[in-house]
Amino acid sequence: MGADQTYTAQIEALSKLRRGGEQKVRVEHVHVYEGGQAVVGDVTVNSGSGQRCEIPKRSTGQVKNPSKLPPLSDRFR
């Protein structure tokens, strides 16, 4: 391993230690079929902390102001 690779590995390890090994997953597209259920919004889980994952209260599935939604043709491109 060269000096540059060693330095890069050390910087990456230091960064990981500073942020606590935190990982984030960003989901940009999900299919929910008829009869299916989904949680829409930010979900935070503290894995490894022994805490239970709390799911937000159930949504009614209704949009509060449907007139502000873009047309279907714009939403499903």
Number of C-alpha atoms within 10 A of each C-alpha: 6 6 8 9 10 11 12 11 12 12 12 12 12 12 12 13 11 10 9 9 10 10 7 7 5 6 6 5 6 8 7 9 8 6 5 7 9 12 11 9 7 9 10 10 12 10 10 7 7 7 9 10 11 9 11 11 7 8 10 7 8 7 10 8 7 8 8 8 10 9 9 8 7 8 8 6 5
